[in-house]
Amino acid sequence: MIELIKYMFLGFIQGMTETIPVSSSGHLMIFKKLMSVNIDFDTLAILTNFGSLIAIIILFREDIKELIIGFFKYLTTDEKGNKSKFRYCFLIVIGCIPAGFMGLIFSKFDVLDKIDNNVKVVGISLIVTSILLFMIRNFKGKKDDSKLTVKDALTVGCFQILGLLPGISRSGSTIVGGMFSGLKRDTAFKYSFMLYIPMSIAAMVLEISDLHIDSSLYFNYFMAVLVAGIVTFLVTKWFRKIVNEGKLIYFSIYCFIVGLLVILFL
């Protein structure tokens, strides 16, 4: 029972931190350092990320449905009414290219493996996240989905590269990139998570060979994934409200404090 609680706790941490700008990978590394447990954190991270992905898909299901239908309708009928949906899908692809390209380079040269388990890197990265969030604390922007450009998509995509590093939040970096591009807060939020879905799927496909699941731990992993999914769903809905209210400064303060504590004491 104690072992199950540990898995569920780590699933909770994943769900709490996956979509808010505090870095889930960074927090799992911190708890890996703090907790003396015999848990395959890499496998747990892959599985709980899947739980978070399912939660995001459910949360944005109507947007995803509209985009998919509009995309294929425009391809088959060339209806002008669906051009905006086709264009938005195209911009999602464009936004994924920079981080996708750099992710392959990082993988080829084992960049992330070289800093794996280096919790000091997480501390520094959290402070970088804090600075980025502080810089855009008062940004509002005027562009909605219809005003999103290729340049904006590439800008957000380049910021997403930062999210490949443990301790730098993917959602935080992409929302920062969107706000720097002049997007409205909710437009930046939505586009950030439209990028999250294909990037998360791609990462899972690449990481699936790293899965090593002990059959005796199936239930523990299942519960961790379930907790991660439920918490991700609830936290993301709450986070959207926080973004629209312009209260990212609270996350900036949190990241700075945690980052400093990690550097000084871990």
Backbone as CSV, one residue per row, in Angstrom:
resi,resn,N_x,N_y,N_z,CA_x,CA_y,CA_z,C_x,C_y,C_z
1,MET,0.824,-1.210,0.000,0.000,0.000,0.000,0.865,1.270,0.000
2,ILE,1.935,1.249,0.794,2.838,2.409,0.841,3.449,2.645,-0.536
3,GLU,3.823,1.565,-1.207,4.414,1.670,-2.542,3.423,2.285,-3.522
4,LEU,2.161,1.864,-3.447,1.113,2.397,-4.318,0.926,3.893,-4.076
5,ILE,0.940,4.313,-2.833,0.781,5.729,-2.481,1.915,6.560,-3.078
6,LYS,3.136,6.008,-3.079,4.277,6.718,-3.658,4.071,6.938,-5.160
7,TYR,3.581,5.906,-5.847,3.322,6.031,-7.282,2.217,7.048,-7.541
8,MET,1.177,7.000,-6.744,0.065,7.941,-6.910,0.508,9.366,-6.602
9,PHE,1.378,9.506,-5.613,1.906,10.831,-5.271,2.690,11.412,-6.443
10,LEU,3.533,10.590,-7.055,4.320,11.064,-8.194,3.425,11.339,-9.400
11,GLY,2.340,10.577,-9.536,1.350,10.872,-10.581,0.680,12.211,-10.324
12,PHE,0.427,12.486,-9.054,-0.158,13.772,-8.664,0.794,14.922,-8.996
13,ILE,2.088,14.740,-8.699,3.087,15.770,-9.003,3.143,16.024,-10.503
14,GLN,3.123,14.947,-11.294,3.114,15.093,-12.751,1.894,15.876,-13.215
15,GLY,0.723,15.509,-12.702,-0.509,16.187,-13.099,-0.537,17.645,-12.679
16,MET,0.001,17.923,-11.508,0.025,19.302,-10.999,0.952,20.193,-11.815
17,THR,2.056,19.634,-12.294,3.110,20.462,-12.877,3.236,20.370,-14.399
18,GLU,2.514,19.444,-15.035,2.692,19.238,-16.475,2.289,20.452,-17.300
19,THR,1.168,21.069,-16.969,0.656,22.129,-17.834,0.815,23.538,-17.277
20,ILE,1.194,23.659,-16.013,1.470,24.993,-15.490,2.963,25.279,-15.680
21,PRO,3.368,26.548,-15.697,4.754,26.887,-16.068,5.781,26.694,-14.954
22,VAL,5.880,25.439,-14.470,6.867,25.157,-13.421,7.715,23.929,-13.743
23,SER,7.471,23.272,-14.894,8.238,22.126,-15.390,7.971,20.834,-14.619
24,SER,7.250,19.924,-15.264,6.980,18.620,-14.651,8.249,17.775,-14.591
25,SER,9.047,17.802,-15.665,10.284,17.006,-15.674,11.238,17.482,-14.586
26,GLY,11.307,18.787,-14.400,12.150,19.344,-13.353,11.704,18.912,-11.973
27,HIS,10.388,18.941,-11.745,9.879,18.554,-10.426,10.066,17.065,-10.159
28,LEU,9.906,16.231,-11.190,10.150,14.802,-10.989,11.616,14.547,-10.646
29,MET,12.519,15.315,-11.262,13.939,15.174,-10.929,14.214,15.610,-9.492
30,ILE,13.533,16.655,-9.052,13.700,17.126,-7.670,13.226,16.058,-6.690
31,PHE,12.049,15.496,-6.954,11.512,14.478,-6.040,12.298,13.177,-6.127
32,LYS,12.886,12.909,-7.285,13.763,11.746,-7.422,14.960,11.893,-6.491
33,LYS,15.448,13.125,-6.380,16.585,13.415,-5.499,16.177,13.336,-4.027
34,LEU,14.973,13.788,-3.726,14.517,13.865,-2.335,14.023,12.525,-1.790
35,MET,13.422,11.717,-2.666,12.788,10.477,-2.221,13.730,9.285,-2.389
36,SER,13.850,8.507,-1.349,14.652,7.280,-1.422,13.716,6.123,-1.775
37,VAL,13.408,6.013,-3.065,12.485,4.972,-3.513,13.078,4.241,-4.711
38,ASN,12.737,2.977,-4.800,13.205,2.155,-5.912,12.160,2.180,-7.026
39,ILE,12.098,3.319,-7.729,11.113,3.520,-8.790,11.837,3.899,-10.074
40,ASP,11.416,3.301,-11.174,11.965,3.660,-12.486,11.310,4.973,-12.912
41,PHE,11.964,6.072,-12.614,11.383,7.390,-12.863,11.197,7.660,-14.355
42,ASP,12.068,7.121,-15.195,11.943,7.346,-16.634,10.661,6.720,-17.176
43,THR,10.416,5.469,-16.789,9.188,4.786,-17.209,7.964,5.486,-16.636
44,LEU,8.048,5.871,-15.371,6.926,6.554,-14.734,6.618,7.872,-15.442
45,ALA,7.663,8.614,-15.829,7.471,9.896,-16.516,6.783,9.702,-17.857
46,ILE,7.195,8.690,-18.613,6.593,8.419,-19.925,5.112,8.084,-19.771
47,LEU,4.796,7.223,-18.805,3.413,6.782,-18.614,2.519,7.901,-18.079
48,THR,3.020,8.658,-17.113,2.204,9.739,-16.562,2.046,10.885,-17.572
49,ASN,3.042,11.067,-18.443,2.893,12.034,-19.536,1.740,11.633,-20.443
50,PHE,1.591,10.332,-20.634,0.470,9.829,-21.441,-0.859,10.184,-20.772
51,GLY,-0.918,10.033,-19.460,-2.134,10.403,-18.734,-2.452,11.877,-18.903
52,SER,-1.426,12.722,-18.837,-1.615,14.162,-19.036,-2.059,14.465,-20.463
53,LEU,-1.477,13.765,-21.432,-1.844,13.967,-22.839,-3.327,13.663,-23.069
54,ILE,-3.798,12.555,-22.529,-5.212,12.195,-22.681,-6.104,13.275,-22.068
55,ALA,-5.694,13.802,-20.924,-6.468,14.855,-20.260,-6.556,16.102,-21.129
56,ILE,-5.445,16.489,-21.763,-5.427,17.678,-22.625,-6.293,17.461,-23.854
57,ILE,-6.230,16.267,-24.420,-7.068,15.955,-25.588,-8.545,16.059,-25.224
58,ILE,-8.911,15.541,-24.060,-10.311,15.624,-23.609,-10.701,17.083,-23.382
59,LEU,-9.825,17.841,-22.771,-10.118,19.241,-22.452,-10.313,20.079,-23.718
60,PHE,-9.511,19.809,-24.739,-9.581,20.580,-25.986,-10.282,19.806,-27.104
61,ARG,-11.113,18.841,-26.733,-11.720,17.946,-27.730,-12.545,18.695,-28.776
62,GLU,-13.271,19.729,-28.365,-14.105,20.466,-29.319,-13.238,21.244,-30.308
63,ASP,-12.181,21.871,-29.821,-11.253,22.592,-30.703,-10.591,21.631,-31.679
64,ILE,-10.163,20.466,-31.172,-9.497,19.471,-32.013,-10.454,18.954,-33.079
65,LYS,-11.690,18.673,-32.675,-12.702,18.177,-33.614,-12.951,19.188,-34.722
66,GLU,-13.125,20.456,-34.355,-13.369,21.506,-35.353,-12.196,21.643,-36.315
67,LEU,-10.984,21.575,-35.796,-9.802,21.731,-36.639,-9.660,20.561,-37.613
68,ILE,-9.867,19.350,-37.123,-9.728,18.170,-37.989,-10.785,18.176,-39.089
69,ILE,-12.043,18.443,-38.712,-13.128,18.473,-39.702,-12.900,19.589,-40.712
70,GLY,-12.546,20.779,-40.207,-12.308,21.917,-41.095,-11.137,21.680,-42.030
71,PHE,-10.090,21.034,-41.523,-8.890,20.738,-42.324,-9.237,19.851,-43.514
72,PHE,-9.926,18.743,-43.247,-10.235,17.796,-44.324,-11.331,18.304,-45.253
73,LYS,-12.254,19.104,-44.712,-13.284,19.692,-45.573,-12.665,20.675,-46.553
74,TYR,-11.692,21.442,-46.071,-11.030,22.401,-46.960,-10.223,21.665,-48.028
75,LEU,-9.595,20.550,-47.652,-8.815,19.771,-48.616,-9.701,19.155,-49.700
76,THR,-10.879,18.703,-49.296,-11.736,17.979,-50.237,-12.734,18.860,-50.990
77,THR,-13.138,19.968,-50.362,-14.160,20.810,-51.007,-13.693,22.223,-51.291
78,ASP,-12.552,22.611,-50.693,-12.004,23.963,-50.868,-12.972,25.046,-50.405
79,GLU,-13.797,24.714,-49.382,-14.751,25.686,-48.861,-14.000,26.809,-48.146
80,LYS,-14.286,28.038,-48.507,-13.588,29.177,-47.925,-13.827,29.284,-46.426
81,GLY,-14.991,28.793,-45.980,-15.325,28.871,-44.566,-14.401,28.041,-43.686
82,ASN,-13.751,27.049,-44.297,-12.851,26.179,-43.535,-11.382,26.534,-43.731
83,LYS,-11.125,27.596,-44.469,-9.739,27.979,-44.742,-9.000,28.334,-43.453
84,SER,-9.682,28.997,-42.532,-9.037,29.410,-41.283,-8.620,28.191,-40.459
85,LYS,-9.449,27.123,-40.495,-9.114,25.896,-39.763,-7.903,25.223,-40.407
86,PHE,-7.893,25.167,-41.735,-6.764,24.589,-42.470,-5.485,25.364,-42.151
87,ARG,-5.600,26.668,-42.155,-4.442,27.532,-41.903,-3.925,27.341,-40.480
88,TYR,-4.833,27.222,-39.523,-4.423,27.041,-38.131,-3.681,25.714,-37.967
89,CYS,-4.173,24.660,-38.630,-3.486,23.362,-38.588,-2.088,23.470,-39.188
90,PHE,-1.977,24.210,-40.267,-0.682,24.436,-40.909,0.271,25.147,-39.945
91,LEU,-0.243,26.121,-39.203,0.582,26.872,-38.258,0.981,26.011,-37.053
92,ILE,0.171,25.021,-36.710,0.552,24.078,-35.655,1.773,23.273,-36.112
93,VAL,1.730,22.823,-37.365,2.867,22.081,-37.919,4.119,22.949,-37.922
94,ILE,3.979,24.196,-38.368,5.116,25.124,-38.402,5.686,25.328,-37.006
95,GLY,4.804,25.484,-36.022,5.242,25.724,-34.649,5.965,24.542,-34.025
96,CYS,5.705,23.338,-34.544,6.358,22.140,-33.998,7.741,21.897,-34.591
97,ILE,8.028,22.502,-35.732,9.277,22.210,-36.443,10.539,22.552,-35.641
98,PRO,10.669,23.768,-35.076,11.924,24.092,-34.365,12.256,23.121,-33.233
99,ALA,11.288,22.873,-32.337,11.551,21.975,-31.207,11.707,20.532,-31.670
100,GLY,10.953,20.145,-32.700,11.089,18.799,-33.241,12.475,18.563,-33.804
101,PHE,12.977,19.539,-34.544,14.315,19.453,-35.135,15.392,19.401,-34.056
102,MET,15.278,20.300,-33.078,16.276,20.334,-32.008,16.171,19.097,-31.116
103,GLY,14.969,18.574,-30.954,14.792,17.356,-30.168,15.537,16.179,-30.780
104,LEU,15.497,16.085,-32.113,16.220,15.018,-32.805,17.729,15.191,-32.642
105,ILE,18.201,16.441,-32.712,19.632,16.713,-32.526,20.051,16.363,-31.102
106,PHE,19.250,16.787,-30.117,19.543,16.475,-28.715,19.620,14.968,-28.511
107,SER,18.676,14.251,-29.157,18.632,12.797,-29.022,19.859,12.146,-29.665
108,LYS,20.250,12.633,-30.835,21.390,12.061,-31.560,22.691,12.220,-30.785
109,PHE,22.857,13.366,-30.158,24.096,13.642,-29.432,23.968,13.438,-27.921
110,ASP,22.840,12.836,-27.507,22.616,12.524,-26.082,22.781,13.738,-25.182
111,VAL,22.321,14.891,-25.655,22.466,16.130,-24.890,21.750,16.032,-23.546
112,LEU,20.505,15.553,-23.584,19.721,15.496,-22.351,20.237,14.428,-21.402
113,ASP,20.784,13.338,-21.952,21.345,12.286,-21.098,22.533,12.796,-20.291
114,LYS,23.263,13.740,-20.886,24.456,14.272,-20.222,24.122,15.152,-19.025
115,ILE,22.893,15.695,-19.019,22.496,16.534,-17.876,21.439,15.842,-17.016
116,ASP,21.115,14.579,-17.383,20.124,13.828,-16.619,20.613,13.645,-15.185
117,ASN,19.703,13.805,-14.256,19.981,13.670,-12.814,20.815,14.813,-12.245
118,ASN,21.127,15.815,-13.063,21.841,16.989,-12.541,20.808,18.001,-12.066
119,VAL,20.486,17.900,-10.805,19.397,18.709,-10.259,19.751,20.198,-10.233
120,LYS,21.042,20.525,-10.245,21.449,21.933,-10.283,20.984,22.587,-11.585
121,VAL,21.018,21.812,-12.672,20.528,22.315,-13.964,19.046,22.678,-13.850
122,VAL,18.307,21.849,-13.128,16.875,22.125,-12.910,16.697,23.439,-12.162
123,GLY,17.509,23.648,-11.136,17.428,24.890,-10.361,17.678,26.108,-11.222
124,ILE,18.725,26.058,-12.042,19.040,27.179,-12.937,17.914,27.394,-13.937
125,SER,17.397,26.295,-14.490,16.325,26.385,-15.486,15.048,26.974,-14.900
126,LEU,14.754,26.641,-13.656,13.576,27.213,-13.001,13.715,28.720,-12.845
127,ILE,14.925,29.181,-12.553,15.149,30.625,-12.437,15.012,31.298,-13.805
128,VAL,15.473,30.620,-14.871,15.271,31.146,-16.230,13.782,31.262,-16.529
129,THR,13.018,30.219,-16.170,11.562,30.255,-16.353,10.950,31.421,-15.589
130,SER,11.431,31.624,-14.360,10.941,32.729,-13.535,11.158,34.071,-14.218
131,ILE,12.347,34.260,-14.791,12.668,35.523,-15.471,11.771,35.738,-16.686
132,LEU,11.565,34.677,-17.466,10.710,34.778,-18.658,9.278,35.159,-18.279
133,LEU,8.762,34.506,-17.243,7.395,34.796,-16.801,7.277,36.214,-16.249
134,PHE,8.320,36.666,-15.563,8.315,38.029,-15.022,8.298,39.057,-16.151
135,MET,9.014,38.774,-17.232,9.114,39.711,-18.344,7.767,39.946,-19.037
136,ILE,6.914,38.931,-19.056,5.639,39.092,-19.781,4.446,39.223,-18.825
137,ARG,4.724,39.546,-17.574,3.673,39.568,-16.552,2.523,40.513,-16.887
138,ASN,2.806,41.619,-17.609,1.757,42.593,-17.914,1.340,42.591,-19.388
139,PHE,1.855,41.642,-20.157,1.517,41.589,-21.582,0.063,41.153,-21.764
140,LYS,-0.593,41.759,-22.730,-1.969,41.370,-23.060,-2.075,40.901,-24.508
141,GLY,-1.529,41.682,-25.441,-1.581,41.308,-26.844,-2.945,41.594,-27.465
142,LYS,-2.976,41.659,-28.782,-4.222,41.990,-29.487,-4.599,40.965,-30.559
143,LYS,-3.688,40.048,-30.875,-3.949,39.101,-31.963,-4.756,37.897,-31.478
144,ASP,-5.807,37.547,-32.234,-6.539,36.321,-31.935,-6.104,35.237,-32.919
145,ASP,-6.807,34.113,-32.946,-6.422,32.997,-33.813,-6.297,33.404,-35.275
146,SER,-7.200,34.269,-35.727,-7.216,34.656,-37.139,-6.017,35.514,-37.535
147,LYS,-5.354,36.128,-36.537,-4.224,37.020,-36.820,-2.870,36.318,-36.637
148,LEU,-2.904,35.049,-36.247,-1.675,34.288,-36.043,-0.941,34.132,-37.377
149,THR,0.360,34.438,-37.391,1.141,34.391,-38.624,2.210,33.296,-38.557
150,VAL,2.833,33.031,-39.699,3.934,32.063,-39.753,5.072,32.519,-38.846
151,LYS,5.331,33.816,-38.850,6.385,34.363,-37.985,6.063,34.105,-36.522
152,ASP,4.800,34.315,-36.131,4.385,34.052,-34.750,4.574,32.577,-34.410
153,ALA,4.168,31.698,-35.324,4.281,30.251,-35.100,5.735,29.843,-34.916
154,LEU,6.623,30.398,-35.735,8.049,30.081,-35.615,8.634,30.642,-34.322
155,THR,8.185,31.822,-33.932,8.654,32.417,-32.681,8.278,31.543,-31.498
156,VAL,7.013,31.141,-31.444,6.555,30.269,-30.361,7.296,28.933,-30.425
157,GLY,7.483,28.417,-31.655,8.203,27.165,-31.832,9.630,27.231,-31.327
158,CYS,10.293,28.358,-31.550,11.668,28.542,-31.063,11.700,28.618,-29.541
159,PHE,10.714,29.270,-28.955,10.630,29.305,-27.488,10.383,27.903,-26.930
160,GLN,9.678,27.084,-27.705,9.377,25.733,-27.247,10.642,24.892,-27.112
161,ILE,11.692,25.256,-27.846,12.971,24.549,-27.728,13.465,24.598,-26.285
162,LEU,13.252,25.738,-25.626,13.677,25.881,-24.230,13.028,24.822,-23.344
163,GLY,11.783,24.460,-23.696,11.040,23.489,-22.907,11.595,22.079,-22.981
164,LEU,12.561,21.847,-23.869,13.197,20.533,-23.932,14.114,20.303,-22.740
165,LEU,14.545,21.388,-22.107,15.468,21.285,-20.979,14.702,21.052,-19.680
166,PRO,15.170,20.122,-18.859,14.492,19.885,-17.576,14.560,21.118,-16.692
167,GLY,13.415,21.547,-16.216,13.362,22.731,-15.364,12.790,23.945,-16.070
168,ILE,12.796,23.917,-17.417,12.153,24.998,-18.167,10.811,24.479,-18.672
169,SER,9.757,25.117,-18.255,8.413,24.670,-18.578,8.095,24.837,-20.059
170,ARG,7.578,23.754,-20.686,7.178,23.843,-22.087,6.001,24.787,-22.261
171,SER,4.992,24.644,-21.386,3.824,25.523,-21.494,4.223,26.965,-21.211
172,GLY,5.100,27.142,-20.211,5.552,28.487,-19.879,6.303,29.133,-21.020
173,SER,7.233,28.393,-21.625,8.050,28.968,-22.705,7.214,29.292,-23.933
174,THR,6.247,28.431,-24.270,5.429,28.693,-25.458,4.428,29.830,-25.221
175,ILE,3.886,29.913,-24.024,2.981,31.032,-23.718,3.754,32.343,-23.712
176,VAL,4.973,32.306,-23.165,5.837,33.496,-23.216,6.097,33.888,-24.663
177,GLY,6.444,32.907,-25.506,6.681,33.177,-26.925,5.468,33.773,-27.606
178,GLY,4.286,33.258,-27.273,3.054,33.784,-27.854,2.778,35.212,-27.428
179,MET,3.013,35.502,-26.167,2.766,36.860,-25.674,3.790,37.846,-26.230
180,PHE,5.041,37.400,-26.363,6.050,38.248,-26.999,5.650,38.573,-28.445
181,SER,4.912,37.669,-29.068,4.478,37.864,-30.454,3.229,38.736,-30.557
182,GLY,2.696,39.150,-29.414,1.520,40.023,-29.418,0.199,39.294,-29.435
183,LEU,0.200,37.988,-29.101,-1.062,37.240,-29.063,-1.841,37.583,-27.796
184,LYS,-3.154,37.524,-27.896,-3.976,37.643,-26.705,-3.639,36.503,-25.756
185,ARG,-3.907,36.701,-24.498,-3.542,35.698,-23.503,-4.176,34.342,-23.804
186,ASP,-5.478,34.324,-24.084,-6.133,33.041,-24.324,-5.705,32.443,-25.662
187,THR,-5.390,33.288,-26.635,-4.895,32.804,-27.923,-3.545,32.128,-27.742
188,ALA,-2.674,32.741,-26.938,-1.366,32.155,-26.644,-1.523,30.847,-25.884
189,PHE,-2.463,30.821,-24.942,-2.726,29.611,-24.154,-3.184,28.471,-25.053
190,LYS,-4.177,28.731,-25.889,-4.717,27.688,-26.767,-3.659,27.181,-27.734
191,TYR,-2.926,28.089,-28.368,-1.914,27.681,-29.341,-0.819,26.859,-28.658
192,SER,-0.461,27.228,-27.427,0.531,26.488,-26.667,0.125,25.028,-26.529
193,PHE,-1.144,24.791,-26.228,-1.584,23.417,-26.011,-1.925,22.689,-27.306
194,MET,-2.195,23.421,-28.370,-2.321,22.784,-29.671,-0.960,22.256,-30.137
195,LEU,0.120,22.943,-29.738,1.468,22.454,-30.025,1.824,21.288,-29.098
196,TYR,1.338,21.348,-27.874,1.653,20.312,-26.885,1.236,18.934,-27.366
197,ILE,0.065,18.836,-28.001,-0.482,17.520,-28.357,0.406,16.772,-29.351
198,PRO,0.729,17.341,-30.530,1.608,16.590,-31.450,3.019,16.390,-30.903
199,MET,3.537,17.378,-30.166,4.879,17.237,-29.606,4.922,16.125,-28.564
200,SER,3.882,16.015,-27.759,3.821,14.984,-26.731,3.686,13.608,-27.362
201,ILE,2.863,13.504,-28.408,2.704,12.229,-29.109,4.033,11.796,-29.727
202,ALA,4.715,12.736,-30.374,6.005,12.435,-31.004,7.022,11.972,-29.963
203,ALA,7.059,12.655,-28.817,8.010,12.302,-27.756,7.729,10.897,-27.234
204,MET,6.442,10.560,-27.090,6.078,9.231,-26.600,6.494,8.138,-27.577
205,VAL,6.315,8.407,-28.867,6.715,7.423,-29.885,8.220,7.161,-29.814
206,LEU,8.990,8.233,-29.637,10.445,8.106,-29.564,10.899,7.417,-28.272
207,GLU,10.106,7.593,-27.208,10.516,7.074,-25.901,9.962,5.685,-25.596
208,ILE,9.078,5.195,-26.447,8.377,3.947,-26.118,9.340,2.771,-25.960
209,SER,10.474,2.837,-26.655,11.461,1.754,-26.535,12.142,1.762,-25.163
210,ASP,12.012,2.876,-24.440,12.624,2.985,-23.110,11.721,2.452,-21.995
211,LEU,10.511,2.024,-22.381,9.577,1.524,-21.377,10.021,0.148,-20.869
212,HIS,10.099,0.019,-19.559,10.431,-1.264,-18.936,9.476,-1.441,-17.753
213,ILE,8.354,-2.066,-18.027,7.307,-2.170,-17.015,7.315,-3.550,-16.366
214,ASP,7.535,-3.571,-15.082,7.468,-4.808,-14.301,5.992,-5.185,-14.159
215,SER,5.645,-6.399,-14.552,4.241,-6.832,-14.534,3.626,-6.759,-13.137
216,SER,4.452,-6.861,-12.114,3.922,-6.790,-10.742,3.530,-5.366,-10.350
217,LEU,3.914,-4.397,-11.207,3.643,-2.989,-10.902,2.582,-2.382,-11.824
218,TYR,1.902,-3.211,-12.589,0.890,-2.714,-13.524,-0.136,-1.813,-12.831
219,PHE,-0.651,-2.283,-11.689,-1.695,-1.514,-11.000,-1.148,-0.195,-10.481
220,ASN,0.076,-0.205,-9.965,0.693,1.029,-9.468,0.839,2.051,-10.587
221,TYR,1.326,1.586,-11.745,1.481,2.485,-12.884,0.122,2.997,-13.369
222,PHE,-0.854,2.090,-13.396,-2.197,2.496,-13.834,-2.755,3.600,-12.947
223,MET,-2.606,3.449,-11.643,-3.129,4.451,-10.717,-2.358,5.770,-10.856
224,ALA,-1.061,5.689,-11.086,-0.257,6.908,-11.274,-0.722,7.655,-12.522
225,VAL,-0.980,6.907,-13.599,-1.457,7.506,-14.851,-2.840,8.117,-14.655
226,LEU,-3.705,7.399,-13.965,-5.063,7.896,-13.717,-5.044,9.186,-12.904
227,VAL,-4.254,9.202,-11.836,-4.145,10.405,-11.001,-3.572,11.565,-11.812
228,ALA,-2.530,11.276,-12.597,-1.904,12.321,-13.421,-2.913,12.915,-14.393
229,GLY,-3.721,12.067,-15.014,-4.719,12.540,-15.981,-5.789,13.415,-15.349
230,ILE,-6.334,12.949,-14.235,-7.402,13.698,-13.554,-6.885,15.050,-13.063
231,VAL,-5.719,15.035,-12.431,-5.158,16.276,-11.888,-4.783,17.229,-13.022
232,THR,-4.212,16.708,-14.110,-3.876,17.552,-15.263,-5.110,18.254,-15.800
233,PHE,-6.206,17.522,-15.932,-7.455,18.090,-16.450,-7.915,19.258,-15.581
234,LEU,-7.953,19.047,-14.287,-8.451,20.079,-13.361,-7.501,21.279,-13.302
235,VAL,-6.205,21.001,-13.228,-5.226,22.081,-13.105,-5.174,22.931,-14.370
236,THR,-5.306,22.298,-15.544,-5.238,23.046,-16.799,-6.419,24.004,-16.933
237,LYS,-7.603,23.564,-16.523,-8.768,24.454,-16.540,-8.534,25.656,-15.623
238,TRP,-7.960,25.396,-14.465,-7.652,26.472,-13.514,-6.563,27.384,-14.082
239,PHE,-5.542,26.793,-14.710,-4.428,27.563,-15.253,-4.897,28.504,-16.367
240,ARG,-5.840,28.069,-17.174,-6.366,28.934,-18.241,-6.956,30.208,-17.652
241,LYS,-7.650,30.060,-16.552,-8.232,31.222,-15.877,-7.135,32.146,-15.359
242,ILE,-6.081,31.559,-14.791,-4.962,32.346,-14.260,-4.285,33.142,-15.376
243,VAL,-4.078,32.496,-16.525,-3.447,33.167,-17.670,-4.297,34.343,-18.125
244,ASN,-5.597,34.117,-18.272,-6.490,35.175,-18.750,-6.607,36.331,-17.764
245,GLU,-6.372,36.054,-16.498,-6.418,37.112,-15.482,-5.069,37.818,-15.330
246,GLY,-4.060,37.364,-16.082,-2.743,38.005,-16.039,-2.014,37.829,-14.728
247,LYS,-2.111,36.624,-14.143,-1.499,36.385,-12.832,-0.304,35.430,-12.903
248,LEU,0.408,35.442,-14.020,1.570,34.563,-14.168,2.707,34.939,-13.217
249,ILE,2.644,36.118,-12.639,3.682,36.570,-11.713,3.824,35.605,-10.531
250,TYR,2.734,34.971,-10.125,2.786,34.034,-9.004,3.659,32.828,-9.336
251,PHE,3.585,32.373,-10.578,4.418,31.253,-11.006,5.878,31.690,-11.115
252,SER,6.080,32.949,-11.500,7.438,33.491,-11.574,8.093,33.471,-10.201
253,ILE,7.343,33.900,-9.200,7.861,33.911,-7.822,8.146,32.486,-7.352
254,TYR,7.217,31.578,-7.627,7.378,30.182,-7.215,8.635,29.573,-7.834
255,CYS,8.796,29.736,-9.158,9.950,29.160,-9.854,11.268,29.723,-9.326
256,PHE,11.272,31.010,-9.022,12.497,31.625,-8.498,12.863,31.042,-7.137
257,ILE,11.873,30.934,-6.247,12.135,30.418,-4.897,12.591,28.964,-4.951
258,VAL,11.859,28.127,-5.701,12.210,26.704,-5.790,13.567,26.526,-6.461
259,GLY,13.795,27.287,-7.548,15.078,27.198,-8.241,16.240,27.543,-7.334
260,LEU,16.080,28.593,-6.540,17.139,29.026,-5.613,17.380,27.964,-4.532
261,LEU,16.295,27.400,-3.993,16.428,26.357,-2.961,17.147,25.123,-3.515
262,VAL,16.817,24.765,-4.760,17.452,23.601,-5.385,18.951,23.831,-5.546
263,ILE,19.323,25.016,-6.034,20.740,25.337,-6.233,21.510,25.346,-4.913
264,LEU,20.883,25.862,-3.872,21.576,26.003,-2.590,21.633,24.718,-1.759
265,PHE,20.597,23.878,-1.861,20.500,22.770,-0.917,20.474,21.363,-1.518
266,LEU,20.350,21.254,-2.840,20.295,19.899,-3.430,21.515,19.615,-4.300
